[in-house]
Amino acid sequence: MIVTPCGAPRTWWHIEVAADLSLRVFQEKLGGLWPSVAHGVFVLDSTEHLDSQSVANVFIPGLIVRYDSPTGCLMVQVISWYDGQSAPDQTMAIMATSLRQAETE
């Protein structure tokens, strides 16, 4: 997936997410990595998604899903799926960040 803050398309993160990860856990992990958007919800077609659905049931390649929180938002897009196995403790991993993001950490 590629994650960009709303209004800042030059800052991005490429992340790997297990397809069976629940949206609730994914939301918690996004909030943990980017505290400025903690306690958000996924919004698709004006419908909030925050429950036990898996990432694979909501996200499809090419689809952009907005992640809204009271203090900001992210745009999340699946770039591609692949068949593989993640380490059991690796439900979400940052694979790469933009130079701009790397400089601000």
Secondary structure, 3 states (H helix, E strand, C coil): CEEEECCCCCCCEEEEECCCCEHHHHHHHHHHHCHHHCCCEEEECCEEECCCCEHHHHCCCCCEEEEEECCEEEEEECCCCCCCCCCCCCCEEEEEECHHHHHHC
